[in-house]
Amino acid sequence: MNGADEIFWFIEFLYSDIPQTVWEAWMDCARAWHAEPFRAPTWVRDQPWMASSIPYARLLVGMDERDNYLGFWPYQLETKRIRGFLPIRLCCPWGGDNQGDPGVDGNQNFWTLCSPNPPPGFAPAFVAAFLTRTRWNILQTGDVRNNHPFALAWEEALQHNKLRVLKKQHDTAIIGTWDSFEDYLASLSKKFRYQYRKLQKHIDSGKIHVEQQSSFTGDDLDRTISRIKAIYLNSWKVGSEEAAVNLALTDTLTNFSARIAAFAREGGLHTIFITVDGDDAAFRVGVNHGDMFCGLQIAYREKYASLGVGFLSLIESNRYTIGKKMREINLLVFTDYKKHFGAEVLPSTLYTVFSRDAIGSLAWHTQRLSWHIKWCYRFLKQAYKTLKRTQ
């Protein structure tokens, strides 16, 4: 791409003062690339946990000669210390590990995004512009989907500049488009179809009721959050979820409530409650983001586990999204049981890049050793659990 320097520019601003035209263009790119609400700007602008944790931000913007917005990379620069003594300049997408609302896996990294049809060479030029204009010891890219044009651009840039990098893959469970719910149901296993038909009899008899809501007014949201909390506190998740997503913790619930309140204001929130004989038994909360539905939380009361109410909430959520002709149903982190619901794995990669100077090299060795120690710990912990089960 000729004249790459002329189409890239940096802007700095208070988070609360993002220019409206820039914000709207950034949202359009987020929708086009189906970025999860966690990693997209769409409904987080006025949330207090964003404004407090990111008071001052930078944005690399790419435009063409007609001033059409082609790409965005929101980032922040800060100084940190590794193990308390090594001062480093860290560059990361907005959020990072110090995000007030930790999001998925303890991170809240926004994605690098570009328009649906970027011109040839745009992604490499965009990456090259950033690498040549900023100074850092550690650079984190945020998650880059493996089919995204920036994935190849980062790989080429890192190889060309001979930079050290650590890669972490994040697998996401995605259910694609279906013509009808009946077709989707027919694709599931015989066991799942039998379980659904059994639950449908309870629905027909009135024992089980499915309640779905997409419009929230007045005190609706407060009641919804209260019901979610009550179910969650009586679920298995209380003792096993990470702090970042455990709604039994006051701070996490507060951040979660603020997030879904923002989704509700913009008309994107969707909730499903399953009741048994009038008692709340299970819930699933998600958000519509363009033509994608993204699951946020799901839980059920232990005393109703044998009825399969958690299974029902997920199936009914899929019925809703298939009926809306959505292109993707994002079940978030991929775990083995989700493949039984027809989910495919959509991988993305987070690149942690290190400068070639002495501090960058030392940071690389330090973080690489830390990652190996964490991996060994998780492996030994899982092996111990497996050994106990077999005894």
C-alpha positions as CSV (number, residue, x, y, z in Angstrom):
1,M,0.0,0.0,0.0
2,N,1.6,3.2,-1.2
3,G,1.5,6.3,1.0
4,A,0.7,4.2,4.1
5,D,2.0,7.0,6.4
6,E,-0.6,9.4,5.1
7,I,-3.6,7.3,6.0
8,F,-2.6,6.5,9.6
9,W,-2.9,8.9,12.5
10,F,-2.9,8.8,16.2
11,I,-5.4,10.6,18.5
12,E,-5.4,11.0,22.2
13,F,-8.4,11.9,24.3
14,L,-10.2,11.5,27.6
15,Y,-12.2,8.3,27.5
16,S,-15.4,10.2,28.1
17,D,-14.6,12.6,25.1
18,I,-14.2,10.1,22.3
19,P,-15.4,11.9,19.1
20,Q,-18.8,10.6,18.1
21,T,-17.9,10.0,14.5
22,V,-14.9,8.0,15.5
23,W,-17.0,6.0,18.0
24,E,-19.7,5.2,15.5
25,A,-17.2,4.1,12.9
26,W,-15.4,1.9,15.4
27,M,-18.7,0.3,16.4
28,D,-19.4,-0.5,12.7
29,C,-16.1,-2.3,12.5
30,A,-16.8,-4.2,15.7
31,R,-20.1,-5.5,14.3
32,A,-18.6,-6.4,11.0
33,W,-16.0,-8.6,12.6
34,H,-18.3,-10.1,15.2
35,A,-16.2,-9.0,18.1
36,E,-17.7,-10.2,21.4
37,P,-19.3,-7.5,23.5
38,F,-16.3,-7.9,25.9
39,R,-13.9,-6.9,23.2
40,A,-16.0,-4.3,21.3
41,P,-16.9,-0.7,22.1
42,T,-20.5,-1.0,21.3
43,W,-22.1,-0.7,24.7
44,V,-19.4,0.2,27.1
45,R,-18.9,3.9,26.5
46,D,-20.8,5.2,29.6
47,Q,-20.0,2.4,32.0
48,P,-18.3,3.7,35.1
49,W,-15.8,0.8,35.3
50,M,-14.6,1.7,31.9
51,A,-14.2,5.5,32.6
52,S,-12.4,4.9,35.9
53,S,-10.0,2.2,34.6
54,I,-9.1,3.9,31.3
55,P,-9.1,7.7,32.0
56,Y,-6.7,8.5,29.2
57,A,-6.4,6.5,26.0
58,R,-4.9,6.4,22.6
59,L,-6.3,5.2,19.3
60,L,-4.5,4.3,16.1
61,V,-6.9,5.1,13.3
62,G,-6.5,4.1,9.6
63,M,-8.3,6.1,6.9
64,D,-8.3,6.2,3.1
65,E,-7.9,9.3,0.9
66,R,-11.6,10.0,1.2
67,D,-11.5,10.0,5.0
68,N,-13.4,6.7,5.2
69,Y,-12.5,4.8,8.4
70,L,-10.7,1.5,7.7
71,G,-9.3,0.3,11.0
72,F,-8.9,0.9,14.7
73,W,-6.5,-0.1,17.4
74,P,-7.3,1.2,20.9
75,Y,-4.3,1.0,23.1
76,Q,-2.7,2.3,26.3
77,L,0.9,2.8,27.4
78,E,2.0,2.4,31.0
79,T,5.0,1.6,33.1
80,K,5.0,-1.6,35.1
81,R,7.4,-3.6,37.2
82,I,8.0,-7.4,36.7
83,R,8.5,-9.2,40.0
84,G,8.8,-5.8,41.7
85,F,12.1,-4.7,40.2
86,L,12.2,-4.7,36.4
87,P,10.6,-1.5,35.1
88,I,9.0,-2.0,31.6
89,R,7.0,0.0,29.2
90,L,3.9,-2.0,28.5
91,C,1.6,-1.4,25.5
92,C,-1.7,-3.2,25.4
93,P,-5.2,-2.9,24.1
94,W,-7.5,-0.9,26.4
95,G,-8.0,-2.8,29.6
96,G,-5.4,-5.4,30.1
97,D,-4.9,-7.1,33.5
98,N,-5.6,-4.0,35.5
99,Q,-9.1,-3.6,34.0
100,G,-11.8,-2.7,36.6
101,D,-14.1,-5.3,35.0
102,P,-11.8,-8.3,34.3
103,G,-14.0,-9.8,31.5
104,V,-13.0,-13.1,30.1
105,D,-10.1,-15.0,31.6
106,G,-9.2,-12.0,33.7
107,N,-8.6,-9.8,30.6
108,Q,-10.6,-7.1,28.9
109,N,-8.5,-6.6,25.8
110,F,-10.3,-4.9,22.8
111,W,-9.6,-6.2,19.4
112,T,-7.8,-4.7,16.5
113,L,-10.5,-4.1,14.0
114,C,-10.9,-3.1,10.4
115,S,-13.6,-2.5,7.9
116,P,-15.5,-5.5,6.3
117,N,-13.5,-5.1,3.0
118,P,-10.1,-3.5,3.8
119,P,-8.0,-2.7,0.7
120,P,-5.1,-5.0,-0.1
121,G,-2.1,-4.4,2.1
122,F,-4.0,-2.4,4.7
123,A,-3.5,-4.8,7.6
124,P,0.3,-5.1,7.1
125,A,0.6,-1.3,6.7
126,F,-1.5,-0.8,9.8
127,V,0.7,-3.1,11.9
128,A,3.9,-1.6,10.5
129,A,2.7,1.9,11.3
130,F,2.2,1.0,14.9
131,L,5.5,-0.8,15.3
132,T,7.5,2.1,13.9
133,R,5.7,4.9,15.8
134,T,5.6,3.6,19.3
135,R,8.2,2.6,21.9
136,W,7.6,-0.3,24.3
137,N,9.3,-3.3,25.9
138,I,6.2,-5.5,25.9
139,L,3.4,-5.3,23.4
140,Q,0.1,-7.3,23.7
141,T,-2.1,-7.4,20.7
142,G,-5.3,-8.6,22.2
143,D,-7.1,-11.6,20.7
144,V,-6.8,-11.8,16.9
145,R,-9.1,-14.3,15.2
146,N,-7.1,-16.7,13.1
147,N,-9.1,-15.9,10.0
148,H,-8.7,-12.1,10.5
149,P,-6.4,-10.2,8.1
150,F,-4.4,-8.9,11.1
151,A,-3.4,-12.5,12.1
152,L,-1.2,-12.9,9.0
153,A,-0.1,-9.3,9.3
154,W,1.2,-9.8,12.8
155,E,2.9,-13.1,11.9
156,E,4.7,-11.4,9.0
157,A,5.7,-8.3,11.0
158,L,7.1,-10.3,13.9
159,Q,9.1,-12.6,11.6
160,H,10.4,-9.6,9.5
161,N,11.5,-7.6,12.6
162,K,12.9,-10.8,14.3
163,L,10.9,-10.0,17.5
164,R,10.4,-12.6,20.3
165,V,6.8,-13.5,20.9
166,L,4.7,-15.7,23.2
167,K,1.4,-16.9,21.8
168,K,-1.7,-17.9,23.7
169,Q,-4.6,-19.5,21.9
170,H,-8.1,-18.9,23.0
171,D,-10.8,-21.3,21.7
172,T,-14.3,-20.1,21.4
173,A,-17.5,-22.2,20.8
174,I,-19.5,-21.0,17.9
175,I,-22.8,-22.3,16.5
176,G,-23.5,-21.1,13.0
177,T,-26.6,-20.3,11.0
178,W,-29.5,-22.7,10.8
179,D,-32.6,-22.5,8.5
180,S,-34.9,-23.6,11.3
181,F,-34.9,-24.8,14.9
182,E,-36.2,-28.1,13.8
183,D,-33.2,-28.6,11.5
184,Y,-30.9,-27.7,14.4
185,L,-32.7,-30.1,16.7
186,A,-32.4,-32.9,14.2
187,S,-28.6,-32.4,14.1
188,L,-28.2,-33.2,17.8
189,S,-27.6,-36.6,19.2
190,K,-30.5,-39.1,19.7
191,K,-29.9,-38.7,23.5
192,F,-30.3,-34.9,23.4
193,R,-33.4,-35.1,21.2
194,Y,-34.9,-37.6,23.6
195,Q,-34.1,-35.3,26.6
196,Y,-35.6,-32.3,24.9
197,R,-38.8,-34.1,24.0
198,K,-39.1,-35.3,27.7
199,L,-38.7,-31.7,28.9
200,Q,-41.2,-30.5,26.3
201,K,-43.8,-32.7,27.9
202,H,-43.2,-30.9,31.3
203,I,-43.6,-27.6,29.4
204,D,-46.9,-28.7,27.9
205,S,-48.2,-29.9,31.3
206,G,-47.3,-26.5,32.9
207,K,-44.8,-27.9,35.3
208,I,-41.9,-26.2,33.6
209,H,-42.2,-22.7,32.1
210,V,-39.8,-20.9,29.8
211,E,-39.7,-17.1,30.2
212,Q,-37.8,-15.0,27.6
213,Q,-37.4,-11.2,27.7
214,S,-35.7,-8.7,25.4
215,S,-37.2,-5.4,26.5
216,F,-36.6,-4.0,30.0
217,T,-38.3,-1.0,31.5
218,G,-38.7,0.4,35.0
219,D,-37.7,-2.0,37.7
220,D,-37.5,-5.0,35.3
221,L,-33.7,-5.0,35.3
222,D,-33.4,-4.9,39.1
223,R,-35.8,-7.8,39.4
224,T,-33.8,-9.7,36.7
225,I,-30.5,-9.2,38.5
226,S,-32.1,-10.3,41.8
227,R,-33.4,-13.5,40.2
228,I,-30.0,-14.2,38.6
229,K,-28.2,-13.7,41.9
230,A,-30.6,-16.0,43.8
231,I,-30.2,-18.8,41.3
232,Y,-26.4,-18.4,41.0
233,L,-26.0,-18.6,44.8
234,N,-27.7,-22.0,44.8
235,S,-25.7,-23.3,41.9
236,W,-22.5,-25.4,41.6
237,K,-20.7,-22.3,40.1
238,V,-20.3,-20.6,43.4
239,G,-17.4,-22.9,44.4
240,S,-15.7,-23.4,41.1
241,E,-15.9,-20.2,39.0
242,E,-12.9,-17.8,38.8
243,A,-13.2,-14.5,40.6
244,A,-13.5,-12.6,37.3
245,V,-16.9,-14.2,36.5
246,N,-18.2,-15.4,39.9
247,L,-21.4,-13.5,40.6
248,A,-21.3,-14.5,44.2
249,L,-18.6,-11.9,44.7
250,T,-19.9,-8.3,45.3
251,D,-17.5,-6.6,42.9
252,T,-18.1,-9.0,40.1
253,L,-21.8,-8.8,40.5
254,T,-21.6,-5.0,40.4
255,N,-19.6,-5.0,37.2
256,F,-21.8,-7.6,35.6
257,S,-24.9,-5.6,36.6
258,A,-23.5,-2.4,35.0
259,R,-22.6,-4.3,31.9
260,I,-26.1,-5.8,31.3
261,A,-27.7,-2.5,32.2
262,A,-25.8,-0.9,29.3
263,F,-26.9,-3.7,27.0
264,A,-30.5,-3.3,28.2
265,R,-30.5,0.4,27.4
266,E,-29.4,-0.2,23.9
267,G,-31.9,-3.0,23.3
268,G,-29.4,-5.8,23.1
269,L,-30.0,-7.8,26.3
270,H,-31.8,-11.1,26.2
271,T,-32.7,-13.3,29.2
272,I,-34.2,-16.7,29.7
273,F,-35.5,-18.0,33.0
274,I,-36.7,-21.6,33.5
275,T,-39.2,-22.0,36.3
276,V,-40.4,-25.3,37.9
277,D,-43.8,-25.2,39.6
278,G,-43.4,-21.4,39.7
279,D,-39.9,-21.5,41.3
280,D,-36.9,-20.0,39.5
281,A,-34.7,-22.9,38.5
282,A,-32.3,-21.7,35.8
283,F,-31.3,-18.7,33.8
284,R,-29.2,-17.8,30.7
285,V,-28.2,-14.2,29.9
286,G,-26.9,-13.1,26.6
287,V,-26.6,-10.1,24.3
288,N,-27.4,-9.4,20.6
289,H,-24.4,-7.9,18.9
290,G,-25.2,-7.2,15.2
291,D,-26.2,-10.6,13.8
292,M,-24.4,-12.5,16.5
293,F,-25.7,-13.6,19.9
294,C,-23.2,-13.9,22.7
295,G,-23.8,-15.8,25.9
296,L,-22.8,-14.1,29.1
297,Q,-23.8,-16.3,32.0
298,I,-25.8,-19.5,32.7
299,A,-26.6,-21.3,36.0
300,Y,-29.2,-23.5,37.6
301,R,-30.3,-24.4,41.1
302,E,-28.8,-27.7,42.2
303,K,-32.1,-29.1,43.4
304,Y,-33.4,-29.0,39.8
305,A,-30.3,-30.4,38.2
306,S,-31.9,-33.8,37.6
307,L,-34.6,-32.1,35.5
308,G,-32.1,-30.8,33.0
309,V,-33.1,-27.1,33.3
310,G,-29.6,-25.9,32.4
311,F,-29.8,-27.9,29.2
312,L,-33.2,-26.5,28.5
313,S,-32.1,-22.9,29.0
314,L,-29.3,-23.4,26.4
315,I,-31.5,-25.1,23.9
316,E,-34.2,-22.5,24.2
317,S,-31.6,-19.8,23.8
318,N,-30.5,-21.4,20.6
319,R,-34.2,-21.6,19.5
320,Y,-34.4,-17.8,20.0
321,T,-31.3,-17.0,18.0
322,I,-32.1,-19.4,15.2
323,G,-35.5,-17.8,14.9
324,K,-33.8,-14.4,14.6
325,K,-31.7,-15.7,11.7
326,M,-28.5,-14.7,13.5
327,R,-25.2,-15.7,11.8
328,E,-23.4,-16.8,15.0
329,I,-24.3,-18.0,18.4
330,N,-21.2,-17.4,20.5
331,L,-21.0,-19.8,23.5
332,L,-17.7,-18.2,24.5
333,V,-14.9,-20.3,25.9
334,F,-14.8,-23.8,24.4
335,T,-15.3,-26.7,26.7
336,D,-15.9,-30.3,25.7
337,Y,-19.6,-30.5,26.6
338,K,-20.4,-27.6,24.2
339,K,-19.6,-29.6,21.2
340,H,-22.7,-31.7,21.9
341,F,-24.8,-28.6,21.1
342,G,-23.3,-28.4,17.6
343,A,-20.6,-25.9,18.5
344,E,-17.5,-25.6,16.4
345,V,-14.1,-24.2,17.6
346,L,-13.2,-20.7,16.5
347,P,-9.6,-20.1,17.6
348,S,-7.9,-16.8,18.2
349,T,-4.4,-15.9,19.3
350,L,-3.1,-13.4,21.7
351,Y,0.4,-12.2,20.8
352,T,2.8,-10.9,23.6
353,V,5.7,-9.3,21.8
354,F,9.0,-8.3,23.3
355,S,11.4,-5.5,22.1
356,R,15.0,-6.4,21.1
357,D,16.7,-4.4,23.7
358,A,18.0,-5.7,27.1
359,I,14.8,-4.9,29.0
360,G,12.7,-6.6,26.4
361,S,14.9,-9.7,26.4
362,L,14.9,-10.0,30.2
363,A,11.1,-9.5,30.2
364,W,10.8,-12.3,27.6
365,H,12.9,-14.8,29.7
366,T,11.0,-13.8,32.9
367,Q,7.5,-14.2,31.4
368,R,8.4,-17.3,29.5
369,L,9.6,-19.0,32.7
370,S,6.4,-17.8,34.5
371,W,4.2,-19.3,31.7
372,H,6.0,-22.7,32.0
373,I,5.6,-22.8,35.7
374,K,1.9,-22.0,35.5
375,W,1.5,-24.7,32.8
376,C,3.2,-27.3,34.9
377,Y,1.1,-26.4,37.9
378,R,-2.1,-26.8,36.0
379,F,-0.9,-30.1,34.5
380,L,0.0,-31.5,37.9
381,K,-3.3,-30.2,39.5
382,Q,-5.4,-31.9,36.7
383,A,-3.3,-35.1,37.0
384,Y,-3.9,-35.2,40.7
385,K,-7.7,-34.8,40.3
386,T,-7.7,-37.6,37.7
387,L,-5.7,-39.9,40.0
388,K,-8.2,-39.3,42.8
389,R,-11.2,-40.1,40.6
390,T,-9.6,-43.4,39.6
391,Q,-8.9,-44.5,43.2
